[in-house]
């Protein structure tokens, strides 16, 4: 059975906007999904945020095409009322990070791949940067 992980917006933006220094690690994560060694999940909130930023960098049409391609590798999880309420009352100060964290927990994902691991104050699931993920998961 393939391992399933949540992927956050910063990693997706590193890949799609080809951000220097971060691109290679992000590409390696998505390559693992392409090779079907892992399954990646995210939320519509993440995709909306990625599109909002990416359209400014790459233009609206290219950004839309990139997200269509990305959707071949990344599945979208729903956010429900319980996730919203839990995120609002949690110790995670950034509401969006709380939504991502509690979505991953709700769907029994063992970890989150993000460059903002320090922002996740609760860590009863793994929260790793792409580089940490690559180093600790020999896939």
Backbone as CSV, one residue per row, in Angstrom:
resi,resn,N_x,N_y,N_z,CA_x,CA_y,CA_z,C_x,C_y,C_z
1,UNK,0.836,-1.188,0.000,0.000,0.000,0.000,0.882,1.254,0.000
2,UNK,0.554,2.198,-0.862,1.321,3.439,-0.969,1.066,4.335,0.234
3,UNK,2.101,5.033,0.642,1.952,6.006,1.712,1.258,7.240,1.155
4,UNK,0.411,7.840,1.997,-0.352,9.014,1.597,0.079,10.202,2.441
5,UNK,0.267,11.349,1.775,0.728,12.540,2.475,-0.012,13.769,1.971
6,UNK,-0.135,14.750,2.853,-0.713,16.041,2.503,0.413,16.933,2.002
7,UNK,0.171,17.645,0.915,1.178,18.580,0.389,0.610,19.993,0.447
8,UNK,1.391,20.903,0.994,0.937,22.263,1.246,1.276,23.184,0.069
9,UNK,0.691,24.358,0.089,0.805,25.296,-1.030,2.231,25.743,-1.309
10,UNK,3.031,25.935,-0.275,4.386,26.430,-0.515,5.200,25.464,-1.365
11,UNK,5.028,24.175,-1.151,5.766,23.177,-1.935,5.271,23.168,-3.384
12,UNK,3.964,23.277,-3.555,3.405,23.316,-4.911,3.873,24.565,-5.652
13,UNK,3.912,25.682,-4.952,4.405,26.918,-5.573,5.893,26.839,-5.895
14,UNK,6.660,26.176,-5.032,8.091,25.996,-5.324,8.272,25.293,-6.664
15,UNK,7.447,24.305,-6.897,7.530,23.548,-8.150,7.018,24.370,-9.328
16,UNK,5.792,24.833,-9.232,5.132,25.460,-10.380,5.699,26.832,-10.739
17,UNK,6.194,27.556,-9.751,6.811,28.859,-10.019,8.325,28.723,-10.199
18,UNK,8.808,27.488,-10.112,10.234,27.187,-10.267,11.097,28.092,-9.392
19,UNK,10.738,28.118,-8.107,11.466,28.960,-7.170,12.882,28.425,-6.953
20,UNK,13.861,29.304,-7.133,15.248,28.875,-6.921,15.438,28.320,-5.507
21,UNK,16.341,27.428,-5.379,16.722,26.739,-4.153,15.686,25.698,-3.712
22,UNK,14.405,25.954,-3.876,13.363,25.045,-3.390,12.813,24.125,-4.478
23,UNK,13.018,24.480,-5.741,12.424,23.736,-6.847,12.805,22.257,-6.848
24,UNK,14.078,21.950,-6.696,14.551,20.565,-6.825,13.880,19.628,-5.825
25,UNK,13.783,20.054,-4.572,13.143,19.207,-3.560,11.654,19.023,-3.864
26,UNK,10.990,20.090,-4.271,9.572,19.988,-4.619,9.376,19.049,-5.806
27,UNK,10.251,19.160,-6.797,10.163,18.287,-7.975,10.365,16.827,-7.588
28,UNK,11.251,16.561,-6.651,11.481,15.183,-6.207,10.240,14.613,-5.523
29,UNK,9.547,15.434,-4.745,8.323,14.974,-4.079,7.268,14.615,-5.130
30,UNK,7.041,15.520,-6.080,6.033,15.251,-7.109,6.441,14.096,-8.005
31,UNK,7.721,13.910,-8.197,8.209,12.779,-8.976,7.860,11.457,-8.301
32,UNK,7.920,11.425,-6.985,7.521,10.218,-6.248,6.044,9.903,-6.484
33,UNK,5.224,10.936,-6.557,3.803,10.727,-6.854,3.619,10.259,-8.292
34,UNK,4.363,10.853,-9.205,4.286,10.459,-10.607,4.668,8.992,-10.791
35,UNK,5.673,8.557,-10.043,6.126,7.160,-10.114,5.250,6.224,-9.273
36,UNK,4.206,6.791,-8.664,3.245,6.042,-7.849,3.870,5.396,-6.615
37,UNK,4.893,6.043,-6.079,5.511,5.566,-4.846,4.817,6.140,-3.623
38,UNK,4.182,7.306,-3.783,3.382,7.920,-2.731,2.125,8.490,-3.369
39,UNK,1.128,8.770,-2.533,-0.065,9.498,-2.975,-0.065,10.844,-2.273
40,UNK,-0.344,11.891,-3.025,-0.375,13.239,-2.473,-1.797,13.771,-2.457
41,UNK,-2.104,14.483,-1.377,-3.425,15.070,-1.177,-3.270,16.522,-0.774
42,UNK,-4.275,17.312,-1.104,-4.326,18.708,-0.697,-5.789,19.107,-0.567
43,UNK,-6.059,20.396,-0.439,-7.441,20.884,-0.365,-7.686,21.915,-1.470
44,UNK,-8.942,22.219,-1.677,-9.305,23.260,-2.637,-8.770,24.616,-2.185
45,UNK,-8.673,24.827,-0.878,-8.116,26.082,-0.358,-6.674,26.242,-0.836
46,UNK,-5.896,25.190,-0.742,-4.507,25.234,-1.199,-4.460,25.540,-2.696
47,UNK,-5.276,24.840,-3.471,-5.259,25.059,-4.921,-5.679,26.482,-5.278
48,UNK,-6.655,27.027,-4.556,-7.080,28.409,-4.809,-5.947,29.384,-4.502
49,UNK,-5.263,29.169,-3.392,-4.141,30.039,-3.033,-2.997,29.918,-4.039
50,UNK,-2.712,28.711,-4.469,-1.656,28.496,-5.465,-2.023,29.214,-6.760
51,UNK,-3.260,29.061,-7.200,-3.677,29.729,-8.435,-3.562,31.248,-8.305
52,UNK,-4.007,31.784,-7.169,-3.975,33.233,-6.950,-2.552,33.784,-7.111
53,UNK,-1.589,33.101,-6.522,-0.195,33.554,-6.609,0.403,33.235,-7.971
54,UNK,0.143,32.041,-8.465,0.738,31.589,-9.714,0.279,32.419,-10.913
55,UNK,-0.947,32.878,-10.910,-1.430,33.673,-12.041,-0.680,34.997,-12.156
56,UNK,-0.193,35.496,-11.016,0.596,36.722,-11.040,2.001,36.465,-11.578
57,UNK,2.493,35.252,-11.369,3.844,34.896,-11.799,3.860,34.412,-13.248
58,UNK,2.923,33.526,-13.584,2.944,32.861,-14.889,1.789,33.240,-15.810
59,UNK,0.881,34.075,-15.351,-0.287,34.420,-16.150,-1.423,33.439,-15.888
60,UNK,-2.644,33.920,-16.093,-3.831,33.136,-15.751,-3.949,31.851,-16.553
61,UNK,-3.757,31.901,-17.853,-3.921,30.702,-18.683,-2.888,29.632,-18.358
62,UNK,-1.635,30.040,-18.202,-0.598,29.065,-17.870,-0.836,28.483,-16.472
63,UNK,-1.233,29.336,-15.530,-1.497,28.877,-14.158,-2.618,27.837,-14.151
64,UNK,-3.666,28.093,-14.898,-4.783,27.137,-14.976,-4.310,25.806,-15.567
65,UNK,-3.510,25.861,-16.616,-2.974,24.647,-17.219,-2.074,23.883,-16.260
66,UNK,-1.265,24.613,-15.498,-0.389,23.961,-14.528,-1.206,23.240,-13.447
67,UNK,-2.285,23.868,-12.998,-3.122,23.216,-11.985,-3.841,21.996,-12.562
68,UNK,-4.241,22.069,-13.822,-4.850,20.893,-14.458,-3.861,19.735,-14.493
69,UNK,-2.609,20.023,-14.843,-1.581,18.987,-14.851,-1.316,18.463,-13.441
70,UNK,-1.257,19.374,-12.492,-1.015,18.996,-11.104,-2.095,18.051,-10.586
71,UNK,-3.314,18.282,-10.994,-4.438,17.460,-10.536,-4.310,15.997,-10.966
72,UNK,-3.479,15.713,-11.938,-3.233,14.327,-12.318,-2.424,13.603,-11.251
73,UNK,-1.723,14.356,-10.397,-0.866,13.787,-9.372,-1.344,14.002,-7.945
74,UNK,-2.195,14.985,-7.744,-2.603,15.370,-6.396,-4.125,15.290,-6.277
75,UNK,-4.584,14.573,-5.260,-6.019,14.437,-5.005,-6.473,15.528,-4.046
76,UNK,-7.761,15.888,-4.129,-8.308,16.969,-3.317,-9.218,16.397,-2.232
77,UNK,-8.921,16.774,-0.992,-9.724,16.344,0.151,-10.716,17.432,0.549
78,UNK,-11.895,17.039,1.027,-12.871,18.032,1.473,-12.540,18.573,2.870
79,UNK,-12.966,19.796,3.102,-12.887,20.415,4.425,-14.324,20.525,4.932
80,UNK,-14.581,19.977,6.102,-15.942,20.014,6.646,-16.034,20.966,7.842
81,UNK,-17.242,21.088,8.398,-17.466,22.001,9.525,-16.605,21.653,10.728
82,UNK,-16.455,20.377,11.008,-15.645,19.962,12.148,-14.197,20.417,11.990
83,UNK,-13.659,20.294,10.791,-12.282,20.732,10.526,-12.166,22.240,10.732
84,UNK,-13.124,23.001,10.217,-13.112,24.463,10.362,-13.167,24.847,11.836
85,UNK,-14.101,24.248,12.575,-14.257,24.579,13.995,-13.015,24.199,14.800
86,UNK,-12.438,23.056,14.497,-11.237,22.618,15.209,-10.070,23.545,14.904
87,UNK,-9.925,23.933,13.654,-8.847,24.851,13.278,-9.012,26.205,13.957
88,UNK,-10.243,26.674,14.057,-10.492,27.966,14.691,-10.155,27.973,16.178
89,UNK,-10.297,26.830,16.833,-10.058,26.787,18.281,-8.721,26.131,18.647
90,UNK,-7.885,25.865,17.653,-6.621,25.175,17.926,-5.511,26.151,18.310
91,UNK,-4.377,25.587,18.712,-3.182,26.375,19.032,-2.422,26.793,17.789
92,UNK,-2.825,26.315,16.630,-2.157,26.710,15.382,-2.623,28.112,15.041
93,UNK,-1.700,29.065,15.072,-2.080,30.474,14.940,-2.552,30.849,13.540
94,UNK,-2.006,30.213,12.515,-2.418,30.499,11.138,-3.617,29.619,10.792
95,UNK,-4.752,30.242,10.539,-5.989,29.504,10.280,-5.849,28.548,9.104
96,UNK,-5.220,29.015,8.031,-5.052,28.150,6.862,-4.222,26.911,7.207
97,UNK,-3.143,27.101,7.946,-2.341,25.950,8.372,-3.179,25.001,9.220
98,UNK,-4.022,25.557,10.064,-4.914,24.725,10.870,-5.861,23.913,10.001
99,UNK,-6.395,24.530,8.974,-7.278,23.796,8.058,-6.536,22.627,7.412
100,UNK,-5.317,22.877,6.983,-4.554,21.821,6.315,-4.225,20.700,7.301
101,UNK,-3.783,21.079,8.481,-3.394,20.097,9.493,-4.575,19.202,9.877
102,UNK,-5.703,19.815,10.189,-6.849,19.027,10.643,-7.529,18.274,9.500
103,UNK,-7.359,18.746,8.274,-7.826,17.962,7.127,-6.988,16.695,7.007
104,UNK,-5.685,16.830,7.124,-4.803,15.654,7.066,-5.163,14.662,8.168
105,UNK,-5.380,15.162,9.369,-5.753,14.280,10.491,-7.095,13.603,10.250
106,UNK,-8.065,14.377,9.807,-9.424,13.848,9.569,-9.399,12.693,8.571
107,UNK,-8.494,12.761,7.631,-8.424,11.748,6.571,-7.302,10.726,6.814
108,UNK,-6.828,10.693,8.056,-5.846,9.696,8.501,-4.554,9.679,7.686
109,UNK,-4.111,10.849,7.261,-2.829,10.939,6.576,-1.728,11.015,7.634
110,UNK,-0.624,10.307,7.435,0.413,10.270,8.461,1.295,11.510,8.514
111,UNK,1.195,12.386,7.517,2.064,13.545,7.553,1.737,14.623,6.546
112,UNK,2.365,15.770,6.769,2.224,16.953,5.911,3.612,17.320,5.399
113,UNK,3.685,17.613,4.112,4.928,18.084,3.508,4.753,19.575,3.251
114,UNK,5.547,20.388,3.935,5.430,21.837,3.880,6.787,22.464,4.161
115,UNK,7.000,23.675,3.679,8.211,24.380,4.063,8.004,25.167,5.351
116,UNK,6.773,25.233,5.830,6.457,25.992,7.036,6.243,25.077,8.236
117,UNK,7.079,24.095,8.421,6.858,23.129,9.499,6.873,23.783,10.874
118,UNK,7.615,24.855,11.045,7.672,25.522,12.350,6.338,26.159,12.742
119,UNK,5.464,26.420,11.763,4.169,27.038,12.054,3.158,26.058,12.636
120,UNK,3.439,24.788,12.537,2.517,23.765,13.041,2.907,23.431,14.475
121,UNK,2.166,23.995,15.427,2.499,23.847,16.845,2.143,22.458,17.378
122,UNK,1.157,21.821,16.794,0.742,20.486,17.207,1.383,19.518,16.225
123,UNK,2.011,18.489,16.748,2.694,17.583,15.828,2.440,16.130,16.205
124,UNK,1.177,15.738,16.217,0.907,14.319,16.449,0.799,13.559,15.130
125,UNK,1.060,14.257,14.035,1.355,13.631,12.744,2.653,14.283,12.256
126,UNK,3.358,13.621,11.382,4.641,14.153,10.904,4.423,15.432,10.097
127,UNK,5.219,16.437,10.369,5.210,17.684,9.606,6.657,17.893,9.174
128,UNK,6.908,17.741,7.868,8.270,17.764,7.360,8.414,18.685,6.162
129,UNK,9.606,19.222,6.027,9.936,19.950,4.805,10.165,18.907,3.707
130,UNK,10.141,19.319,2.452,10.446,18.362,1.388,11.804,17.681,1.575
131,UNK,12.794,18.434,1.982,14.127,17.852,2.178,14.115,16.825,3.306
132,UNK,13.455,17.137,4.426,13.346,16.173,5.528,12.607,14.922,5.078
133,UNK,11.548,15.117,4.310,10.775,13.985,3.823,11.646,13.070,2.962
134,UNK,12.391,13.644,2.053,13.253,12.879,1.161,14.319,12.113,1.965
135,UNK,14.885,12.775,2.965,15.942,12.156,3.769,15.418,11.022,4.650
136,UNK,14.197,11.130,5.134,13.677,10.135,6.073,12.846,9.030,5.411
137,UNK,12.437,9.229,4.176,11.625,8.245,3.466,12.381,7.757,2.246
138,UNK,13.028,6.664,2.363,13.799,6.103,1.258,12.830,5.375,0.320
139,UNK,12.355,6.106,-0.680,11.373,5.538,-1.623,11.966,5.432,-3.011
